[in-house]
């Protein structure tokens, strides 16, 4: 059996109305998982995922629990349909916590409670902004960022796509420079603060206190973490890395390359919109990427996986 399959989980920005709802309707196990998640939310998660409104679904406060619920349903449906375990796991920003759930580092109840607290803390950050930069390599962007106060690269998404965080006035200046000097495309992101930067240090300090109260378990497979793109299985190391994640860059390019270097031959993205699948293909076009986001994509994935793992 070939089990060199990486499970990857998307973060904020991949949410959409209706995500995973047909899995909720098709699998009693998915319904049970979703209902348990919904019990911990102080809003109607089912209604939000089914109907929106879209403005609420874009909000950090609501988006993060909803995204985890979607990934949890995709994971549950896959495991119900095929006896498969991940060779390794990783996630983009919020998705790293979904990955920890998949690696059995934390159980369902702990995961959703942790994500709700994380969402509340990040939603409370009302200082700073973020912009995506397309069409410029990371090394060049890093050199430019050194010339601007309180600007850092928050996400290394592909070799030609990064996200920068910082003060709005500085972001405006650097954006104008990048457009003029490099013909880069710069897109402001609809977020409440400068995530993955030192500017949300106070929120991260509160998050660290929450993590200190949670019992982690050793992972059942390597977890490639955002802060350094290295693989970990020991609970103490995983927790320490997670404590740094909120204020550190998401090293997604390096994370994908690390999973390949470990021997991952197929990637399964568990979540809506195929955001990570698109990023992964831009990092390494030779990687086989499968997305599971609904019943139709699950059916297609199973056809491929039956050949891959058997």
N, C-alpha and C positions, 0 to 999 in steps of 0.2 A: 504493500500500500504506500502510495506517495502522499505524505502528509505535510509537505513543505508549503503550507498555505498560510499566508499572513492575513489576519483580520484587521481591517482599518475602519476607523469611526470618524465621521465628519464633525465639525464644530459649527459655531454660529454663522449663519449666512446660507445654510443649506435647507432651512425650514421652508415649508410650503403648505398651504391649506390642503387637507385631505391625506397628508403623508401617513402611510402605513395603515390607513383605516380599513382597507380591504383585508389586510392581514388580521386586524382586530375582528372583523366579521367572519373570517374563514377558519380561524384556529381558536378553539376554546382555551388553549394554553396562552395564546396572545391576549385574549380578553382578560384572563385571570391576572396576567402580569400587568397589563395596562391599568386595570381597576385597582390593583395594589398601589401602583404609582400615583394614581389619581387621589387615593385616600390621603396622601401626604401633602397634596397641593391645597392651597387656600383659594383656589379658583377651579372652574370646571374645565379640566384638561381635555376631556373628551369633546366637549362642545368647541373648544378652541381649535383642536386639531381638525375637527370635521368642518367647521363653519368659519373659523376666524373670530373676529375681524383680523385682517392682514396687519394692521398697525400694531395690534397686541402681539401677534405672532413674531413681529420684527423686534419687539422689545426684549432686551436681555432678561428681564425678570420672568417672562413667560416662555421665551424661546428656548432657554437652556433645559428646563424640565421637559419640554415638548420634544426637543431633539433627542434627549436620552431615551424617552419613551419610544420614539420611532426606532432608534437603533436597537433597543431591547426587544421590540417586537420582531424586527428583522432577524436578529440573532436567535430568538426563540423559534421562529418559523423554520429557519435553516436547520437547527438542531433537531426539531421534530421530524423534519423531512429526510434528514441524512445524518448518519452517525459520523460526525466529523468534529475534530478538535483542532484548534489553531496551532500552527508551528510557532508563531509569534504574533504579538498584537501591538498596535500603536493607534494613536488618535491625534487629531489636529485640535489643539487648544482644549475646549470642552470635551472633545472626543477622547482625550486621554483618560478621562474619568470613566467613560463608557468602556474603554479598553481594559481598565482595571477591573471592572465588573465582569467582562468576558474572561479575564485571566483569573477570576475567582479570588482576587485580592480583597475585595469588599463584596458583601451580599447586596441584594436588591434594595432592602430598606435603608441600609447605610448609604448606598450610592445615591438614591433619590434625595435623601435628607442632605447629603453633602452638596449635591448639585443645587438644590433650592437655596441653601445658605450662600453658595458661591454666586449664584445669580443675584441674590439680594445685595451682596457686597459690591459686585461689579456694577450693578444698576445704580448704586448710590454714588458712584464715581462720576461727578459732573464737571471734571476739569480735564481739558485736553481733547484731542481728536485724533482720527486715523485716516490715512489715505493709501490707496493701492497705487503702486508704481509699476507700469508695464512697459516693456521694451528696453530695459536697462539691466546690465549684469550686477550682481550683488557687490562685487569688489568696487566697481565704480561708484555705486550708491553709498557704500560705506565711507568712502573718501569724502564724498560731498557732505554726508551727515556730520562729519567732524567739524565742518565749518559753521554749523548752526547749533545754537544753544538748545538743549533739552529735546533733541530729535534723535530717535534711534529706530533701528529696523525691528519691527515687532514680529513679522512673519517672513520667513524665507520659503516661499511657496513653490516656485519653480526657478530655474536658472535665469529667467527673464521676467519674473514677477515677485515683487516684495510688497510688504505693507509697512508703512512708517507711522510712528506715534509721536506725539509731542504737543506743544502749545499751539493753539490755532494760528496765532500771528506768525509763528516760525514755520508752521506747515504751509501757510500761504506763500511765504517767501521762497522756501525751498521748492515748492511746487512750480512756481513761476520760473525758477532757475532751471529745473529739470526739463521743463517743456522747451525753454529757449535754447539751452546748451546741448541737450541730448535728444530732443524731439521725443521725449518720453510721454506716455499717456498717464496722467495722474487723476485718480478718481476718489473724491471724498467718500468716506464710508459713514453709514447711518448708525453710529454707536454713541454711547453716552460719555465715554471717557477714553483716555489714552491707554488702552489695554496692552498688556505685555510690555510695559515700560515702568521705570522707577516712579512715575507720576502716580501710580496707584498703590504705593507702598503701604499706606494706612489700611486699605482694604485687605491687602495681602497679610498684614500682621494679624488682623482679626481672623483670617482664614487659617493661619498657622495655629492659632489657639484652638480652633475647631478640629483641625487634623490631629492635634496632640491628644484629643479625647477619644479618638477613633482607633479601634483595633484593626490593624491590617493583617493579612495572611501572606505567606510566600506565594508567588504566582505559579500557576500550573505550566506556564510557558514564558519565554522571555518577553518583557515589556520594553519597547523602545520608547524612551521618554523625550519630551519636547526640549528640555533644557540643554541636553548635550548629545542627543541622538545616539545614546548608548543603550545596550540591553541589560536589563536587571530582572532578577527573580526574587531577591531577598526583600522582605517587607520593610526593613529599616531603611534600606537605600531607596526604595520606591517612594516611601513617605518623605524622606529628606528632599528628593528631587521635586516632588509635587509641591513642597513648600516654597520652592523658588519659581514655579512655573508661571504664576500670574504676572510677575514683574520681569520675566525673562523672555527672550526671543523664542519663537516657535521654529525650531530647526527642521522643517519638514523635508527639504531636499536631502539633507544628511540622514534623516530618519529613514527615508525610502531607500537610499543607497545602503544604509546599514542592514536593513532587512534583506536586501538582495545579497549582500556580502555574507550574511548568515546562512544563506541557502534558500531563501524564499523563492518559489518558482511561480506562484499564483497569488494574486491579491484579491481579497473579497472586501468590497466596500459595503458596509451595513448602514444604510441611511439614504435619505432622499436626495434627489437632484444630480447625483453622479459628480459632485464637485471634486472629490478626491480622485476619482477615476481620471478626470480631466487633467488634474495636476500631475498625477503619477505618470501619465503618458507623455507629458511634456518633460518630465525628469528623465524617463527612460522608456523610449517607444517600444522596446522589446519585451517589456513586462506584460504578462497576461493579467488583465484586470477585469473582474466580474463585479457588477453592482447588484445588490438586492435591496429594493425599496418598496416592492409591492408583490402581489401574487404573480403577476405576469413575469416580472424580472426574476422572481424566485424559480418559476418553472424553467425559464431559460438557463438559469444558473445551475439547476440540478442536472440538466442534460449535459452540461460541460463537466460538472463535478463528478458525475457518475463515471465518466471516462478518466478523469484526473486522479481520483482517489482509489479506484478499484483496479 
